[in-house]
Amino acid sequence: MAGSAAAVPRGLLGRVARLLRAELEEARGELEAVEREIALLEERYGVSSGELEAMLRGEEPWRLPEGAEPDVVEWEALLEQRRRLLRRLRELEELWRELRGYERY
């Protein structure tokens, strides 16, 4: 029965589950930190991230003050980091669901 749950030692599943749980916690912590940084920038400039992205695409007029460029660069990087973290979290959560179902056998 190659590839079946019976072929995987129970202790190994537990170790994999612990590692996966740790990865999930780390990714969630990173996402929380990024979200806090984004919220600070949104508050500082009175503009949502969606509005910033629309301004950058030229869909809305530019409303940020002169000299905001360094913060805009950081903001864009944070938004990209948030997208990557959200993708990673979705993948890890899917793996977690699969692993939990696998451990039931």
PAZAPA-4460 file (N, C-alpha, C; in steps of 0.05 Angstrom, whole numbers, plus 32768, in hexadecimal, padded with zeros to 4 digits):
% residues 105
    n_x    n_y    n_z   ca_x   ca_y   ca_z    c_x    c_y    c_z   seq   type   mol
   8011   7FE8   8000   8000   8000   8000   8011   8019   8000     1      M     A
   8022   801C   7FEC   8033   8034   7FEB   8023   804D   7FE9     2      A     A
   802A   8061   7FF9   801D   807B   7FF8   8004   807C   800A     3      G     A
   7FFD   8066   8017   7FE6   8067   8028   7FED   8070   8044     4      S     A
   7FD9   8078   8054   7FDE   8081   806F   7FEB   806C   8080     5      A     A
   7FE4   8052   807A   7FF0   803C   808A   800E   803A   8086     6      A     A
   8018   8044   806F   8035   8042   8069   8045   8058   8077     7      A     A
   8038   806C   8083   8046   8082   8090   8045   807E   80AE     8      V     A
   805C   807D   80BB   805C   807A   80D8   804E   8091   80E6     9      P     A
   803E   808A   80FA   802E   809E   8108   803F   80B4   8114    10      R     A
   8057   80AD   811F   8069   80C1   812A   8072   80D5   8115    11      G     A
   8076   80CC   80FD   807E   80DE   80E7   8067   80F1   80E1    12      L     A
   804F   80E8   80E0   8038   80FA   80DC   8036   810F   80F1    13      L     A
   803B   8108   810A   803B   811B   8120   8050   8130   811D    14      G     A
   8068   8128   8115   807E   813B   8111   8078   814E   80FA    15      R     A
   806D   8143   80E4   8066   8153   80CD   8050   8167   80D6    16      V     A
   803D   815E   80E5   8027   816F   80EF   8033   8186   8100    17      A     A
   8046   8180   8111   8052   8195   8122   8061   81AA   8111    18      R     A
   8070   81A0   80FE   807E   81B2   80EC   806B   81C4   80DC    19      L     A
   8056   81B8   80D2   8043   81C7   80C2   8035   81DB   80D4    20      L     A
   802E   81D3   80EC   8021   81E6   80FE   8033   81FE   8105    21      R     A
   804D   81F8   8108   8060   820D   810E   8063   8220   80F6    22      A     A
   8063   8215   80DD   8064   8226   80C5   804B   8237   80C3    23      E     A
   8034   822C   80CA   801B   823B   80C9   801C   8252   80DD    24      L     A
   8025   824D   80F5   8027   8261   810A   803A   8277   8102    25      E     A
   8051   826F   80F6   8065   8283   80ED   8059   8295   80D7    26      E     A
   804C   8288   80C4   8041   8298   80AD   802B   82AA   80B7    27      A     A
   801B   82A1   80CA   8006   82B2   80D5   8012   82CA   80E4    28      R     A
   8027   82C5   80F3   8035   82DA   8102   8041   82EF   80EF    29      G     A
   804D   82E5   80D9   8059   82F7   80C5   8042   8308   80B8    30      E     A
   802C   82FB   80B2   8016   8309   80A6   800B   831F   80B9    31      L     A
   8009   8319   80D2   7FFF   832D   80E6   8012   8345   80E6    32      E     A
   802C   833F   80E6   8040   8355   80E7   803E   8367   80CE    33      A     A
   803B   835A   80B6   8038   8369   809D   801E   8379   809D    34      V     A
   8009   836D   80A7   7FEF   837B   80A8   7FF1   8394   80BA    35      E     A
   8000   8391   80D1   8003   83A9   80E2   8012   83BF   80D4    36      R     A
   8027   83B8   80C6   8037   83CC   80B7   8026   83D9   80A1    37      E     A
   8016   83C9   8093   8005   83D5   807E   7FF0   83E8   808B    38      I     A
   7FE5   83DF   80A2   7FD1   83F0   80AF   7FDD   840B   80B8    39      A     A
   7FF6   840B   80C1   8004   8423   80C8   8007   8436   80B1    40      L     A
   800E   842B   809A   8011   843C   8082   7FF6   8446   8078    41      L     A
   7FE1   8436   807A   7FC6   843F   8072   7FBD   8455   8084    42      E     A
   7FC3   8452   809E   7FBB   8467   80B1   7FCB   8481   80AD    43      E     A
   7FE5   847E   80A8   7FF6   8495   80A4   7FED   84A6   808D    44      R     A
   7FE5   8499   8077   7FDE   84A7   805E   7FC0   84AA   805A    45      Y     A
   7FB0   849D   806A   7F93   849F   8067   7F89   8493   804D    46      G     A
   7F97   847E   8045   7F91   8471   802B   7F91   8453   8030    47      V     A
   7F7E   8444   8025   7F7F   8427   8027   7F93   841C   8014    48      S     A
   7F9B   8403   8018   7FAD   83F6   8006   7FA1   83F3   7FEA    49      S     A
   7F87   83EE   7FE9   7F79   83EC   7FCF   7F7A   8406   7FC0    50      G     A
   7F77   841C   7FCF   7F78   8437   7FC2   7F95   843C   7FB8    51      E     A
   7FA8   8434   7FC8   7FC4   8438   7FC0   7FC9   8429   7FA6    52      L     A
   7FC1   8410   7FA5   7FC5   8400   7F8D   7FB7   840C   7F75    53      E     A
   7F9F   8417   7F79   7F91   8424   7F63   7FA0   843D   7F5A    54      A     A
   7FAB   844C   7F6D   7FBB   8463   7F65   7FD4   845B   7F55    55      M     A
   7FE1   8445   7F5E   7FF9   843C   7F50   7FF2   8432   7F34    56      L     A
   7FDA   8427   7F30   7FD2   841E   7F15   7FC7   8436   7F04    57      R     A
   7FC5   844D   7F10   7FBB   8465   7F02   7F9D   8466   7F00    58      G     A
   7F8F   8456   7F10   7F72   8455   7F10   7F66   846A   7F22    59      E     A
   7F76   8475   7F34   7F6D   848B   7F46   7F83   84A0   7F46    60      E     A
   7F7B   84B9   7F4B   7F90   84CE   7F4C   7FA2   84CA   7F64    61      P     A
   7FBB   84D2   7F61   7FCF   84CF   7F76   7FC8   84E3   7F8D    62      W     A
   7FC5   84D8   7FA5   7FBD   84E9   7FBC   7FD1   84E8   7FD2    63      R     A
   7FE8   84DC   7FCE   7FFC   84DB   7FE3   800F   84F3   7FE1    64      L     A
   8019   84FC   7FF7   802A   8514   7FF7   8045   850F   7FEA    65      P     A
   8051   8524   7FE1   806C   8522   7FD7   807E   8518   7FED    66      E     A
   8091   8507   7FE7   80A3   84FC   7FFB   8099   84E1   8006    67      G     A
   8082   84D8   7FFD   8077   84BE   8007   8083   84A6   7FF8    68      A     A
   8093   84AB   7FE4   809E   8496   7FD3   80AB   847F   7FE3    69      E     A
   80BC   8485   7FF6   80C8   846E   8005   80B3   845D   8013    70      P     A
   809F   8469   801E   8089   845A   802B   8079   844A   8016    71      D     A
   8075   8456   7FFF   8066   8448   7FEA   8075   842F   7FE1    72      V     A
   808F   8431   7FDF   80A0   8419   7FD7   809D   8404   7FED    73      V     A
   809F   840C   8006   809C   83F9   801C   8080   83ED   801C    74      E     A
   806C   83FE   8018   8050   83F5   8018   804B   83E0   8002    75      W     A
   8055   83E6   7FEA   8052   83D3   7FD4   8060   83B8   7FDB    76      E     A
   8077   83B9   7FE7   8085   83A1   7FEF   8075   8392   8004    77      A     A
   8069   83A0   8017   8059   8393   802C   8040   8387   8020    78      L     A
   8034   8394   800C   801C   8388   7FFF   8024   836F   7FF0    79      L     A
   803B   836F   7FE3   8043   8356   7FD5   804A   8340   7FE9    80      E     A
   8056   8348   7FFF   805D   8334   8014   8043   8329   8020    81      Q     A
   802E   8339   8023   8015   8330   802D   8009   831C   801A    82      R     A
   800A   8322   8000   7FFF   830F   7FEC   800D   82F4   7FED    83      R     A
   8028   82F5   7FEF   8038   82DC   7FF1   8030   82CD   800A    84      R     A
   802E   82DB   8021   8027   82CD   803A   800B   82C1   8039    85      L     A
   7FF9   82CF   802D   7FDD   82C5   802A   7FDD   82AC   8019    86      L     A
   7FEC   82AC   8003   7FEF   8294   7FF2   7FFB   827D   8002    87      R     A
   8010   8283   8011   801E   826E   8021   800B   8263   8036    88      R     A
   7FFC   8275   8043   7FE9   826C   8057   7FD4   825A   804B    89      L     A
   7FC9   8261   8034   7FB5   8250   8027   7FC1   8234   8022    90      R     A
   7FDA   8233   8017   7FE7   821A   8011   7FEB   820A   802B    91      E     A
   7FF5   8217   8040   7FFB   8208   8059   7FE1   81FF   8065    92      L     A
   7FCC   820F   8064   7FB2   8207   8070   7FA6   81EF   8061    93      E     A
   7FAA   81EF   8046   7FA1   81D8   8036   7FB0   81BF   803E    94      E     A
   7FCA   81C1   8040   7FDB   81AB   8049   7FD2   81A1   8065    95      L     A
   7FCC   81B4   8076   7FC3   81AD   8091   7FA9   819C   8090    96      W     A
   7F96   81A5   8080   7F7D   8197   807D   7F82   817B   8072    97      R     A
   7F93   8179   805E   7F99   815F   8053   7FA7   814D   8067    98      E     A
   7FBA   8158   8076   7FC8   8148   808A   7FB5   813F   80A0    99      L     A
   7FA3   8150   80A9   7F91   8148   80BE   7F7F   8132   80B4   100      R     A
   7F76   8132   809B   7F67   811D   8090   7F77   8103   808E   101      G     A
   7F90   8106   8087   7FA2   80EF   8084   7FA7   80E1   809F   102      Y     A
   7FA9   80F1   80B4   7FAF   80E6   80CF   7F98   80D6   80DA   103      E     A
   7F7F   80D9   80CF   7F68   80CB   80D9   7F69   80AD   80D3   104      R     A
   7F78   80A6   80BE   7F79   808A   80B6   7F89   8078   80C9   105      Y     A
***
